[in-house]
Amino acid sequence: MNILFGGDYNPEQWSQEVWNKDMEMFRAASVDTVTLNVFAWGLLQKNEEEYDFSALDETVRRHARAGHHIIMGTSTSTVPAWLSRQHPEVLRSDYRGVRKKFGKRHNFCPNSPVYRRYAGALVQRLAARYKNERAIVYWHIGNEFEGECYCENCEKAFRVWLKEKYGTIEALNAAWNTAFWSHTFYDFDEIVAPSELADGEAGLAFMSAIKLDYARFNSDSQLACYKAERDIIKAEIPDAKCTTNLMGTCRTMDYFRWAKEMDIVSWDCYPGYRAPWSETAMTHDLMRGLKDAPFLLMEQAPSQQNWQAYNTLKQPGEIRAQSYQSIAHGSDAVLFFQMRQSVGGCEKFHSALISHSGRSDTRVFRELSALGAELKMLGDKTVGATTRGQAAIVFDWDSYQALEMSIGPSRDLRYVPEIWRFYDALYRRHIPVDFIPADASADTLAAYPLVLCPVLYMVKGDTAANLTAYVRQGGTLVTGYMSGMADGNDKIYTGGYPGPLREVCGLWLDERDALPPDESRKLSVGGKDDYTCGLLCDLICPTGAEVKARYGSGFYAGTAAVTVNRYGQGQAWYFGTKPDDAAFDRLVDEVVQGSGVQPPVDEPTKLEITCREKDGKRFWFVLNFTTEPQPVPQALSGLPDLLSGKITGENTQLPPYGVLLLEE
């Protein structure tokens, strides 16, 4: 199978006359894949008894005859109006405890038995009806699972979930530290959901352990909906491949847990306004890391989005470069939302292959058609190709949740930007990165000369022991402020921060200054005193660690800010503050050199360079996301470009948004 090219198509919004024109335009654009039936429950089922699959049957037939691959949606992410009216308990209650009425999408309660029954019945009929349709290559369950519900169904299910996790109320009280604010429970039925009516307020939680467990419970509840539909499909079609479109760094779903239940990871890539390209690359790598395998880019915008504060157009060549970036980082699909632009609803201004004009001579249609032809020519050369990082970054959804719902120490501390800063430093040095979970085994850690754990707030299970053994055996570990703070129930480790990482880091601390955004402290690195730092300032007490940077102002001037501890055969770096960019780069250079990591292309360049491997061949993706032409590194000279058929030379220049795919 080649790289899948196409995307979300909603023919139910159009007449058959339009369908005919669309099929012609799909052919002209080399579209070979359509995602169907994502939001059609209200059309497929008119009431409790009456189903109508005639329009979907015709759509499937048309695309199968055209030789298209079909990604079949289950349509269960939006409850139809008739079901909402007859069974209002299927709808969610919001954070304020208010039961919602029909509207929007993702409006279902994941713990409603009525919702589960009707959704299951629909999926059963879909699977039975289309089980012999060879054009269907993937089953797309639900859509962008997200959000929370605080209704009575969820509250009751939460109590059951807690009983299964803790066993006894005494164990729960101990784990949650319920002596605080007289929260001791004597029966599971006394526990209520942490909505705004109880222990939650504006996304924070006064009893963080309750809120954290409810977040885990909510992720598990929605995952249970996914699994229920998947199991129905696989009972009918044992070899069916099931997925659902994830949303990158979405905080509310633990995607490492989700990935275990998915045949292949897929996700929707919508970079924020002026988001750096390294941030998009990071999220691709995170999605690849969920299963350590290639993934599907399920959605991206052909040009303009509709829901951001400022919805800028993609510049000429930008969507091609963005698409190849996804392939470079592990995608085996380039799919878009949407194929034809809607004329109503909130997504009417979201771009499409076929715009409101319906013309084939638009800039976007021409660019996507050229991309489709190029991918068709490329064939399956890179499909299934692997990527191997030289460094690993730990991404921990528990730490993400707990850190951002904590009250203190700074409202400016956010999990993903902290992860991105270290990723970006490696990205600019062309060091390939894998993402791994916090419970990665000792063998997994040992595969990397460099492992980074920024803001690893929670340290649970064997994580501390594995990280310590990793350093002892020769690895280089990087961690820092707000790491090793709490156990899996957000109970702070006593004895000094960073808790179970104190020994390997060779330090302890008891105080941490939190600076407002208009304040900073001077920082001295390597005898140079004109650096600054901000956000947080740990007051470090080394117990063997070597000081690499010191504060230059404040009452703690002269004390350690960044350290490295030689431990066994390895070393552990601790960043106790957020250095300015110049100081950060200087320190990262020393980290990388000390770890022994060697970039695949060790030449200064502003190009993005990524490598995938397959059947003994290397495929080098070279991308220019700058605004000026950039020279191609000499190390890649003499390699053939699969896209142009040319050989790279010593003086090859890559224009803005230019792409090379070099085969070695």
N, C-alpha and C positions, 0 to 999 in steps of 0.2 A: 504494500500500500504506500502510495506517495504521501507527501505532506498534505494534510487535509486543507482545502481552501474553500471558503464560503462563509456561512454563518447563519444567524437567526432569521428565519423567514416566517411571516405571519400571514399566509394567504387568506385566512378567515376574515381579515379586515378588508378584502378586496373582491371584486367580481371575477368571474371566470375569464372575461375578456382581458382583464389585467394579468391574470395568471399566464395566458398565452404569450403576452408581450414579455413578461418576466422571464419565461423559459428561454426565449430568444436572447435576451440580454445576459442571462446566466451563461449561455453557451458562448457568447462573444467575450465574456470576461473570464472564461476558463474555470468557472465555479464548478466544483465537483462534490461539495458537501453542503447540506442544509440541516439546520436544527429546527425541528417541527414540534408543534403541539405543546409548547411550554406554558401558555396561558389560554387554555381552551376548555376548561372544565364546564363552564357555564353554557357552552355550545354543545359539548358532547353529551351532557346529561341535563334534561329539561326539568326533571322532578325525580322523586325517589325511585320511580319505576321505569321511566322512559329514557332510553339512550338513543343517540343518533350519530353514527360514525360515517355517514355517507360522504360528507365533505372531506373528512380525513382520509377515507378510503381513496377518493379520487386524487387527492394530493399525493399520497404515497405512491399510487400507480404512476402518476406523471413523472415523479422524480426517479422511481425505479426504472422506468422505461428510458429515461434520459441518461441512465448510468450513474446517477448521483449516489453518493453515500448519504445515509440518513442517520441523524442523531435524534432519537425519538424521546420527546419529553413526556412526563407523566401528568402534567397539568395540575398538580396537587398543591401548589404553593399559594393559590388564591381560592378561598371558599366561595362558591357561587351564591348569588343572592337568595335563591329559593331555600338553600340549606341554612343560611343565616337566619332567615325569617322563621323557619320551622323549628330550628334547634339553635337558639342564640348562644347556648353554652359552648358551641364550637368556636366562638370568637374570643379573642384575647382580652385580658384586663391589663391596663397599662400600669406604669410605675406608681401612679396616684391611686390605684385601686379601682379605676373606672372601667366598667365593661364597655368595650367598643361596639359600634354598630357596623353594618356592612360597609365596606369601602377599602380603598388602597389595595395592597397585596401583602403577602406574609401576614394575613389576618387570622390565622388559625391558632388555636391553643394546642400545643404539641401533646398535651396529656388528656385531651378530650377523647373519651372512648367513642363518642359519636363521630368525631372527625376521623379517627383511625378507621372506623368501620366503613364509612362512605369512601374515603380515599383508597382503602384497600380494595373495595369492590370495583372501583373504576380501574385501578391498576391491573386487577385480575382480568378484566374484560379486554384491556389493551394488550396485555401479554398473550392471552389466548388468541386474540384476533390476528396479531401480527407476528406470531412465533415462527412462521415459515418464511417471513419476508427477508430475503438475503441482503437487501439493500441496507438494512438497519445494522450499523456497525457498533453503536453505543446506545445505551439507555440513559437518558438524562433525568435523574430523579429530582423532583421539586425544582427549586431555583433559588440560588443565593440564600440559603438558610441563615436567618439572622433574627435578632430581636428577642425579647423576653415576655413572658406572661406571668401575671401575679394573681390568677383567679383561684377559686377554691379547689378546682381540680388539681392545679399545680401545687398548691399548698399541701394537699393530702398526699400527692405523689412524692413531694419533697420529704415528708416525714417517713415514708416507706424507704426512700433512697437513703436517708440518714440511718435508719435502723439497720439496713443492709451494710452500710459502711462502718458504723461504730458498734453495733451489737447491743450495747447497753447505754442507758441514759447517763450513767456515771462516766463511762468512757468519753461520751460526747462532752460532758461538762468539763472534764479534764483537758480535752483537746481544744475546746473553745475558750478556755479561761473565763468561764461564766461567772466567777466570783466578782468580776468587774461589773460595776453598776447593778449589782443584785440581779444578775441574769440567770441564776441557777434554775435549771429545769428539773422537774420530778417526773415528767411524763412527756413522751414525744408529741402528744397532742397539744402540749402547751406552746410548741414552736410554731411561729407564723412566718410567712414569707417576708423578706426584708424590703418591703415596698416603702414608699414615702409615708405610709400610715404607721410604719413600725420602725425598723432600725436603719432605714436608708434615707438619704436626703441628697438630691441633686447629683446622683451617681456615686456618692460616697457612702460609707457605712460606719456607724458608731461601734458596732460589733463586727469587725472585718471578717472574722472567721465565718459568721453566718452568711454574709454577703458573698464571700469567696466560694463557700460550698454551694450556695444557690447558683452562682455562675457556672460552676462545674455541673451541677444538676441540670441546668437549662441546656448546656451544650450536649449532655448525655440524652436529654429528653428529645431534642431535635434530631440527634443522631439515631435515636430509636425509631423515629419516623422514617428516616432514610433507610435503615436496616429492614424495617417491616416491608417497605415497598420493594427493596432489592430482593428480599427472600421470596416474595410473591413472583417476581419476574423470573428468578432463577429456578423456582419450582416448575415453572412452565417452560423455561428456556435455559437449561443447565449451563450452556456455554456463553450466555449473555454477558457482555461487559458493561458494568454499571459505574456511573460517575455522577457527580453533581458539581456545579460551578462554585468554587471557593472564591474568597475575596481577599487574597493576599494576607495582609497583617491584621485582618479583622480581630478585634480583641475578644469578642464574646464566644468564639468557637475555638476549641483546642484542636487545631488541624492535624497535629501528630496523631491524636486519637482517631480522628475522622479518616485519615489516610489508610489506616489499617483495615478499614471496612470498604475501601474503594478499589476497584480493579485498576483504575488509572486516575491520577490526579488531574483535574482541570480547573482553570481559574479565569477570572475576568480582570483584565488589565486596563485600568483607567487612571493614568498618572494625574496627579494634582496639578493645578495651575503653577507653571514654572518649576515643577518638580525636577530635581537633577536626574540625569540619565542613570547615574549610579544607583539611585533609589529604585528605579524600575528594574535594573539589572539585579539588585539585591532581592527583590520580591520574586523574580523568576527563579533565582537560585534557592530561595526558601521553598518555593513550590516543588522544585526538583528534589530538594532534600527531604521532603515529607515521606517519600518512598525510596529515595536514592535511585531515581529512575526518571526517564523522560516523561513529560506531561503534555497536556493539551492546552493551548491558548484558546479558550472557549469564546471569549468576547474581547473586542477592543473597538474603539471608535474609528471609522474610516477617516473622519476629520474632526468636526466639531462635536463636543459633548453638549449636554443640555442642563446639567444639574449642578455644575460648579459655579463659584461666584463670578468667574470670568471665563467664558467658553470660547477660547481662541481657536482659530483655524489651524490645522496642521499645514506647515509650509510645504512647497513642492519637494518631493523626495522624502519627506519626514516619515510618512506612514510605511514606506518601503524599508527605511532604516530601522524603524521601530519593530517591524515584523521580523526582520532578520536578527535583531537583538534577541527576540524571544526564542528563535530557533537556535541561536548561538548558545543560549543558556539552558537549552534542554527541551524546547517545545517541538512536537511532531505535528503541529497544526497551526494554521494562521486563519482564525475565524473571527468574524466581525458581528457586532450588533450595530446595524441591522441591514438586511438585504434591500428592503424597500422602506422608505421613510414614511412613518405614520402621519396621518393628517389630523389626528385628534389625540387627546390625552397628554400627559406630562412629557412624553418623549417625542412630541411632534417636531421639536427643533434639534433632536439628536440626529446626526448625519447618517447616511446610508450609502450603499453601493448605488442604488437607484434613488435619486433625490426627488423632491416634489415636482421638479420639472419633467421627470420621466424620460430624460434625454440620455443618449449614450455618448454625447460629445462634451460632457462636463469634465472638469479637471479631475475630480475624484474618480469618476468612472474610468477615465483613461488610465490613471495611475494604478488603480486596483486591477484593471484588465492586464496591464503590462506585468504587474506583480504575479497575477495568476498564471500567465503564460510562462513566466520565468520559473516559477515553482514547478509547473508541469514539466518543463524541460529538465529541471534538476532531478526529478524522479524521486527515488527512494534512497539516494546516496547517503543522506544524513539521518534517515529515519532509524530510530533505535540506537543511535550513536550515544556513547557514554561521555560523561564529564567527570574528571577527578580533581578535587581541590587539593591544594597544598596546605591550606589553612582551614580550620573549622571554626565556626561561630555557633555558640549555644544559643538557641532561641527557645525560651521557656514561657508557655502561655500562663502558667500559674504565677510566675514572677510578674509578668505583664499585667495580669488582672490585679494582683495584690498591691503592686507598687502604685498603680494609678487610682486605686480606690482608697489608699491610705490617707489619713489626715495628717499631713506633714511629711517630710520637713520643708518641701518647696513645691508650690503649685506649678512651677516651670519644668519640673523633672518629668519627662515622658520617655516611655520605654523604647519605642521604635526609633526616634531620633538618636538615642544613645547607641543602639545597635548599628544604625546606619553610619554613624561617624567613623566607627572602626572599619566597617565594610568599605566605605568610601576610600579610606586610607589605603587599604589593600587593592581596591579596584584601580586606583591611580598608579599603583606600582605593578599592575598587571599580574597580580597573584590570584589564582583561581581559588574560590571559597566554596566550601560545602557548609550547609546548615545541619546541625545535629540537635537532638533533644537533650534535655538536662540529664536524663537517665541513660545516656549513651554508655555502652559497656566499656570496660578497660581496653578491650581489643579494638573497638572503634576509635577510641581516643589515640591509641598507640600508632594509628595509621597516619597521623598528622604531626609534623614537627612543631606546629604552632596551633594552639587552641585558645580562643578568646571567649570570655564569659562576662561581658559588660553587664552591669546592674543585675547580676544573678541574685536577686533579692531573697528568693527561697532556695534553700539547699535541703533536699529531701533524700531519703533512702540511702543508696550507696554513692551518691554523687560526690560528696566530699572525699570519701575513701578512694574513689576512682580517679578524681583529679589529683589527689596527693600522690597516688601511685604513678600516675602519668608523669608528673614532674620528677619524681624520684628516679624514674627509669630513663630520663633524658629529655623530656618534652619541655616546651616553653609555654607557660600559662600566662594569660593576661586577664586581670580582673580589676576591681576597684570599688569606688564608693557605692554604697547601698547594696553590696553583695554580701552573701553569707549572713544576712540579718535575721531570718526567721525560718521556722520549720514549715511543714506543709499545711499547717493550720494558722499561719501568720502569728505564731507565738515567738517572740524575740528570744534569741539565744543569749543567755547570760554569760558573764565572764569576759566580756569585751567583744567588740566587733573586729573582724568579720566572722565571728562564731566559729564554726568547724573549719574555716579556711585560715585561721590565725597561724597555725603551725607552718603550713606550706608557704604562707606569705611572709613569715618571719616578723610579725608586728601585731600590735593590738591598738585599739583606740576606744575612747569613751565619749568623745564629743565630736560634733560635726556642725560647722557653721553653714548657714544657708543664706546666700547673698541675693538681694533683689537685683533685677536686670540692669539697673543703672550703677551697680557697684562691682568692683573687681579687686583683686589683690595682686601685688607684684609677684613675679615668679622668676627664680633663678635656675637656669639649666646649664650645666657644664661651665660654670663661671660667668655666663652671660646673664645680665640682670634686667634686660629690657623686655622681658616677656610678662604676660599677665595671665590670670586665671579667674574663674568665676563659677557661678551656680552653687556648687558645694565645695567645702574645704574641710577635709578630714584632718583632725589633729592626731597625727600618727606617732606612736611610740615604737620605734624599731626594736626588735629582740633578736637581731641577727641580719636583718635586711640592710642592703646598701642604699644610701640615699642618692637618688638621681636628680631630684629637683627639690628646691626649698622655697617656702613662702618668703616674700621680700617685704611684706607690709602686714598690718594688723598686729594684734597683741601676740600672735603666734609666729611672727616673723622669725626666720632662721630655722624653723622646724621642718620636718620632712613633709613633702607633698606628693612625690612619686618615688617609689622604691623598687628594687629588684632583690630577690632572695635566692641565693644559690642553695639548692636543696637536692641532695643526692647528686644525680648526674645532670639535673635540669635546673630550671630557674622559673620563678614566679614573679611577674610584674604586678605592681599595685598602683593604680592611678587614683590618688586620693582627692583629686580635684579635676576640673575641666580646663585644661590649658588652652590658650589661644591657638590659632591655626599654626602659626610658625613653630611654637614650642611643641605642639602635638606632633607635627611632622618630624621634627628633630628626634623626638622620643620614639616614634614609631619606626624610624629608620634604624635606630639602635636595637629595637625589639626584633625587627626582621633579620638584621644581620646576625644577631646573637642566636636566632632560632635555626639558622642554616637554610631557610627557605630561599629557593632560587627561582625568580620569575622565568617563565618559559621564554619570554622575549625581554632580555635585559638591556634595552636601549631606551633612552628618554624619548617619549612620544606622548602626544595628547590623544592618540587614537585609542578606541576600545579594542582590545585584542583578546579573543576567547578561542578555546580549542575544544573540539569534540573528537572522539576516536571511534572507529568502526572497522572491523575486518583488517586490522593492521595498518590502517590509514589514518592520518590526522587531517582534520578539516579546520582551517584557521579562518575565523570570522574577524574581519577588520572593518571597523565602523568609525565614521567621522561625525561626531556630534558637536563639533565646534563650528564656528561661523567662518573659518578660513580654511583653504586647502592645507593638507598636512602630508608630509613625506612619509612613505611606507618604510618601516624599519628595514635595514639592510639584511637582517637575519631571515626575512621572508622573501628576499629577492630571488628570482629564478623559479618561483612556484607558479603553476597555472591557475588562473582565475576561472572557476567553473561558470561564472555568470557572464563574463565577456568573452571567454575563450583566449584571452591574452595572457602573456607571461609577464609577471611583475619584474620591473627593472630597477636598477640602482637609483633612478631619478623619478620613480613613479610617485605622482601626487594624487591624493584622494580628495575630491571636492567635498564641501559641506553636504552632509547626509549621504555621502558616498559609501558604497559597500563593496568589499572584496570577499569572496569565498574561495580560499586557496586550498588546494589538495596537496598533501605531502605523503 
